[in-house]
Amino acid sequence: MGAVILLPGVLRADAGDEARLSVAAPGTVRDVLAEIADRWPRLAKRLRDEQGGLRRYVNLYVDGEECRRMSGLETPVPDGAEIQIIPSVAGG
């Protein structure tokens, strides 16, 4: 079955204008980011830093739970999970 990634409009151009991406699961957030790097390299550059971690201003939620508050890149991604990627918004 896998997992579904929900992308905000600002990131869709880097994933072939798709709003929803299907990835393999179960695994971890690290596994999901590796699959994104293989299949959508432009998107991966927007999400991952030079060390392969999640960029500082990118928030990733697995079934509604922010991964940094769980196990970070080792957060489990179960089969059927919904992953939301939400870039932080700054400004005044």
Beta strands, then each sheet from edge to edge (+ up, - down):
strand 1: 3-6
strand 2: 20-23
strand 3: 27-28
strand 4: 58-62
strand 5: 65-66
strand 6: 76-77
strand 7: 82-87
sheet 1: 2+ 1- 7- 4+ 5-
sheet 2: 3+ 6-
end
